[in-house]
């Protein structure tokens, strides 16, 4: 890969040739109905021709892991476990670019284990009781390591073949790994009710409404409502075409020391085609931090196109655009990227390709 701005500088750009070697293993193991496991594990050796200090060669830093395991030790008891290790952006306010793995990036590992039981109370009513442990780790001092413990219970009622309802309650204990600092420790109570409705075979909808109580150790408590709604429609007159809309609220613990933020997000999806595929995904999110004077507003679109030119040659185009607004500074950022590529199928087992990506970044206040 040739990169003409390795450090994403506004001026005095430095270029380099980067060679990447990525051996990987994909494992699927399901010896019986009581256990299944999938593992994607790969190494990413990166060699920079000029900037040798950026080389990724240490075995404990260059791998990606996506592990999912599901076990059923008894008829109504289940255990889910996941582990994900990958390189991610540190903060949306820091400059990043597609396919740039050195500037404002860090390694992140998330491990979860989730034992739970599903108990039938009647023929149409079931309850799920579970516990979830989460451990989040970042390489270096930029990210905030943390762990959390969560207990939850859900009552699921099937009213008809088309309508399902749920009553949920989740209790979470969050502990950041900050020596001598306890201000971000909290307990969260989160009750809600939800429903799904299969209106027609091609048309479905779902919704949820609830309240979240954040009880902090050394900060003012926060009580805030949340709700989610979504719908999917598959077009009869156009096979392999679907429209999806989602709007709702979620809570996230920031990688930095800014604490919890409440994200309100609208997502639209348009997907069509089997051979000639097109996907358009506009979105709008507002992230408001609960205990700091910070708000991030993002509006963007992701477009993916794949079209066969011949039996062996396929054209692919990926485009992204995002307008960002950061408050209270009222800083505005425009980011965009476009990446066309050509894939050529040499044989049944070999494909070769060539691609180009242009990324732009503009900031104003």
C-alpha angles and dihedrals in degrees: 000000000000113000117187096192110034096170096040090239123175090222137004092042118197120211133201146171112244124198116199125194114188118180111180143179127212115195129184116181124177110154093169143350091277098062140032133166136185123190130183109186125169143162123224112201109186122190120191115203095212108010098060092168089069094058113128104215107128109108093218092056108039105061135098121209131189110175125174124176129177123188133179108195091175137010095273103022122088136180123199122188130180135177124186126182120179145132114267140172114271098219135355088233092063121082115260136160138201113273093008108123102174111053117077092343131126139180116258131190125191120188122183134175121188122184114182143157131221114209124187112222097176135350090276102027127072134167129211120203120184152152127220129195120195128187119185121190132183128194113241130001099296095084129057115235115215147164132208139191121207133185120190143174129195131189113203121195123188105206096174137346087273104038129063127175132194138192113200138188125183128183117193133186113197123194121180117205097240115137111230093357120103102157093106096050112112148159119225129203113194121178121174146158124224140181140189125203125192095204094178132347090267098036128061138161139191138185143181135188129184150133131255123207116196111195108191127198097227106003135073113280118250126214116187136163123231137189140179132198133176144167137189128199125187112202114234095200092052115046117215090021123121139168122207131181127186131177126172155109132275136170124229137181109231120236088229128058094272093100129214122357130193112224122203109190139177118200127184123188129193116179127171142161141043103217098013100042127190129178125184119185118177118180142179124196136177115196114194119185114224100216105022132061094250133121129172120197117193129183120177152135135224119202126188124183128180121180130169111230093184138348090282105024125074128182118212128185127186121186132178133181129178135176113202130194121190121198146235086019090052089221115166126204132183119199127180139166137181126189123181119183140174123219120197121195104219093179141335091289104028130070126173128190148178127207145170131207129194119194127187133191128186127177129191137166 
